[in-house]
Amino acid sequence: MLMHPGDKLHIITRRLFPEELRRHFIGEVQSVNENAVRVKGYVFVQDRVRNEFQRRDDVRIRVFSLVDAGLIINIIPAEVDIEEIRYEMTPENHVVVTDGKEFSLDMQEFS
């Protein structure tokens, strides 16, 4: 199994149309099997007016299909605290997901 309970994930739902909202989910794996993963964490949605990602305050539990080609799943290092993750803009105008410490994931490659 490639994922295990306790793993931390950053999940991007690919947009089918340009006008669709950009939705990301960041959380910790609660359980996993060969077809799906149950993750507890936060939804991040792009605010088009401010051109930034905003975290929804409520913790959610979501199930994601592991056979869905519409998902991009990134593994977050175990030492990263999910509560500290935020989206920031770099001086080069790249959006990055960061904990403000050592973890940084450049979103430029996904746009």
URNORTA-V831970 format. One record per pair of residues at least 12 apart in sequence whose ideal C-beta (glycine too) atoms are under 10 Angstrom apart, sorted by the first residue. I is the first residue (numbers start at 0). J is the second residue. If there is no record, write none. Layout:
{{I | J} {I | J}}
This chain:
{{0 | 31} {0 | 32} {0 | 33} {0 | 36} {1 | 31} {1 | 33} {1 | 36} {1 | 65} {1 | 72} {1 | 74} {2 | 28} {2 | 30} {2 | 31} {2 | 32} {2 | 36} {2 | 38} {2 | 65} {2 | 72} {2 | 74} {3 | 28} {3 | 30} {3 | 31} {3 | 36} {4 | 27} {4 | 28} {4 | 29} {4 | 30} {4 | 31} {4 | 36} {4 | 37} {5 | 27} {5 | 28} {5 | 29} {5 | 77} {6 | 26} {6 | 27} {6 | 28} {6 | 31} {6 | 36} {6 | 38} {6 | 74} {6 | 75} {6 | 76} {6 | 77} {7 | 25} {7 | 26} {7 | 27} {7 | 28} {7 | 38} {7 | 40} {7 | 73} {7 | 74} {7 | 75} {7 | 76} {7 | 77} {7 | 78} {7 | 79} {7 | 80} {7 | 81} {7 | 84} {7 | 102} {8 | 24} {8 | 25} {8 | 26} {8 | 27} {8 | 28} {8 | 36} {8 | 38} {8 | 40} {8 | 63} {8 | 70} {8 | 72} {8 | 73} {8 | 74} {8 | 75} {8 | 81} {9 | 23} {9 | 24} {9 | 25} {9 | 26} {9 | 40} {9 | 43} {9 | 71} {9 | 72} {9 | 73} {9 | 74} {9 | 75} {9 | 79} {9 | 81} {9 | 84} {9 | 96} {9 | 102} {9 | 104} {9 | 106} {10 | 22} {10 | 23} {10 | 24} {10 | 25} {10 | 26} {10 | 36} {10 | 38} {10 | 40} {10 | 42} {10 | 43} {10 | 61} {10 | 63} {10 | 70} {10 | 71} {10 | 72} {10 | 73} {11 | 23} {11 | 24} {11 | 43} {11 | 69} {11 | 70} {11 | 71} {11 | 72} {11 | 73} {11 | 106} {11 | 109} {12 | 24} {12 | 42} {12 | 63} {12 | 67} {12 | 69} {12 | 70} {12 | 71} {13 | 67} {13 | 68} {13 | 69} {13 | 70} {13 | 71} {13 | 109} {14 | 45} {14 | 69} {15 | 69} {18 | 47} {19 | 45} {20 | 44} {20 | 45} {20 | 46} {20 | 47} {21 | 43} {21 | 44} {21 | 45} {21 | 46} {21 | 47} {21 | 52} {21 | 94} {21 | 106} {21 | 109} {21 | 110} {22 | 42} {22 | 43} {22 | 44} {22 | 45} {22 | 52} {23 | 41} {23 | 42} {23 | 43} {23 | 44} {23 | 45} {23 | 52} {23 | 54} {23 | 71} {23 | 73} {23 | 86} {23 | 96} {23 | 106} {23 | 109} {24 | 38} {24 | 40} {24 | 41} {24 | 42} {24 | 43} {24 | 55} {24 | 59} {24 | 61} {24 | 63} {24 | 70} {24 | 72} {25 | 38} {25 | 40} {25 | 41} {25 | 42} {25 | 43} {25 | 54} {25 | 73} {25 | 75} {25 | 79} {25 | 81} {25 | 84} {25 | 85} {25 | 86} {25 | 96} {25 | 104} {26 | 38} {26 | 39} {26 | 40} {26 | 41} {26 | 42} {26 | 58} {26 | 59} {26 | 60} {26 | 61} {26 | 63} {26 | 75} {26 | 81} {26 | 84} {27 | 39} {27 | 40} {27 | 75} {27 | 77} {27 | 81} {28 | 40} {28 | 63} {28 | 74} {29 | 60} {29 | 62} {30 | 62} {31 | 63} {31 | 65} {32 | 65} {33 | 65} {33 | 66} {34 | 62} {34 | 64} {34 | 65} {34 | 66} {34 | 67} {35 | 62} {35 | 63} {35 | 64} {35 | 65} {35 | 66} {35 | 67} {36 | 61} {36 | 62} {36 | 63} {36 | 64} {36 | 65} {36 | 70} {36 | 72} {37 | 60} {37 | 61} {37 | 62} {37 | 63} {38 | 59} {38 | 60} {38 | 61} {38 | 62} {38 | 63} {38 | 72} {39 | 58} {39 | 59} {39 | 60} {39 | 61} {39 | 81} {40 | 54} {40 | 58} {40 | 59} {40 | 60} {40 | 61} {40 | 81} {40 | 82} {40 | 84} {41 | 54} {41 | 55} {41 | 56} {41 | 57} {41 | 58} {41 | 59} {41 | 81} {41 | 82} {41 | 84} {42 | 54} {42 | 55} {42 | 56} {42 | 57} {42 | 58} {42 | 59} {42 | 61} {43 | 55} {43 | 84} {43 | 85} {43 | 86} {43 | 96} {45 | 86} {45 | 94} {50 | 88} {50 | 94} {51 | 85} {51 | 86} {51 | 87} {51 | 88} {51 | 94} {52 | 85} {52 | 86} {52 | 87} {52 | 94} {52 | 96} {52 | 106} {53 | 85} {53 | 86} {54 | 82} {54 | 84} {54 | 85} {54 | 86} {58 | 81} {58 | 82} {71 | 108} {71 | 109} {73 | 96} {73 | 104} {73 | 106} {73 | 109} {75 | 96} {75 | 98} {75 | 102} {75 | 104} {76 | 98} {76 | 101} {76 | 102} {78 | 98} {78 | 100} {78 | 101} {78 | 102} {79 | 96} {79 | 97} {79 | 98} {79 | 100} {79 | 101} {79 | 102} {79 | 104} {80 | 98} {80 | 99} {80 | 100} {80 | 102} {81 | 98} {82 | 98} {83 | 97} {83 | 98} {83 | 99} {83 | 100} {83 | 102} {84 | 96} {84 | 97} {84 | 98} {84 | 99} {84 | 102} {84 | 104} {85 | 97} {85 | 98} {85 | 99} {86 | 104} {86 | 106} {87 | 99} {87 | 103} {89 | 103} {89 | 105} {89 | 107} {91 | 105} {91 | 107} {92 | 107} {93 | 105} {93 | 106} {93 | 107} {93 | 108} {93 | 110} {94 | 106} {94 | 107} {94 | 109} {94 | 110} {95 | 107}}
